[in-house]
Amino acid sequence: MDKILTEQLLELTTEINGLYENLKAPISSETEELPIELDNRCQWLARSAEIFAQAQFINDKARGGAAETHLAIPSATLLRELINRDTAEEARVLKLAEKLNSTIVHQIDAIRSRLSFEKQLASLAGRSTPA
């Protein structure tokens, strides 16, 4: 893999790790802060989609380069194994990007459910809550 793609892969890995650190922090238990938590995660979701697309691009380029390197291999099974071996790090970052995106979606769903629950409680109690 060329130097530029290697640098991009390292940058993506660093950014993925940073977003995961943010996701590890507990979601606020304060109803008033839930819209802020939701907004943050929506922004992270947009960025994680870009990260996922970039990781897919890097993985595809690396797999193409690995395939070109091993063109003389007559066995498709061996060729596939060599490509997988040569692009293991790219595949790992791609999987991390996919899991990051999925984790953010699940957290957004959880916050929305919590907001709905809080609104229902407020409605039953005859008071209002933040949107």
N, C-alpha and C positions, 0 to 999 in steps of 0.2 A: 504494500500500500504506500502511496506517495506521502511525502512529509506533510502536505497541507491537510489531507484527510486524517492523518494521524493526530495533528494538532486539533482539528475540529472534533475528533472523537474524544480527546482529552477534555476539551472545553465542555462538550455535552455531558460527559461523565461528572465533571465538577458541578455543572448546573443541576443535573438530576439529583446529585447528593444534597445540594443545598435545598432544593424543593422538598426532598424527603425529610430533611431536618425540620422544615416548617410544618410538614404534615404530621410529624410525631408529636408536636405540641398539642395539648388537649384543646378541644373546641370549647370556647367559653360557655359556661353554664348560665350566664346572664342573658335573659331574653332580649334585652335591648341591644346586645352586642352580636346577636345572631345574623342580622342583615350585613354587618361588616364582615363577619366570618364568611358568609355566603359570597359577598362581593370579592373578597380576597381569593377564594377558591375558584371563582369564575375566571378571574384574571390568570391564575396559575393554570387552569384548564386550557385556556387559549395558548399559553406559552408551552404547555406540555404537548399540545398537538403539533406545534412547530418543531419541538424537540424530536417527537416521534417521527415526523416526516424526514427530518434531517438524518436521524439515525438509520432510517430505512434507506435513504439515498446512499449513505456511507457504506452500509452493509451490501447493497447491490453493487456499488462500484468495487468494493473489495472482493466480492465473490466473482465478479467479471474478471478482475485482474488475476485472481488465483486460478480461474479456469484457463486463462491464456497461458499462464505459467506452466500448466500441466497438460497442454494440448496433446502431447505425445502419448499420454496414458490411454491404452486401448480399452480398459475396463471402465464402464460407467459407474459401477459401484466403488471402485478404487478412486476414481476421479472425484466422486461426490464426497468420499471420506477425506481426501486431501483438501478439497475446498473447505469443508467444514472445519478441519484442523487449522487451516491457514486463516480462517476468518472467525475464529471462536470469540475473540474479544469484541468484534463488531456485532456478532450475534448476541453476546451478553448485554451490550449497551442497548441494542434494539429491544431486547426483552425487558430491561429495566425501564426504558422509555414507555413501553406498552403498559407495564405494571403501574408506573407513576400516573399515567393518564387514567387508568382504571380506578386507582385509589382515590384520585381527586373526584371522579364522578360519584363514587360511593359516598364520599364525605359530603358532597353537595346534596345528594339525595337524603342523607341523614339530617342535615341542617334543615332542608325543606320540610321533612317530616316533623322535625321538632318545632319549627315555626307554625306549622298547621296545628299541631297539638296544642301549642301555647295559645293560638288564636281561638281554638275551640274552648279551651278552659276559660279564657277571658270572656268569650261570648256567654258561656254558661254562668259566669260570675257577674256578668253585666258590666264589664270594664273593657277598655281598649288596650291593644298592644301595638308595638311598632310593626310597620309593614315588613 
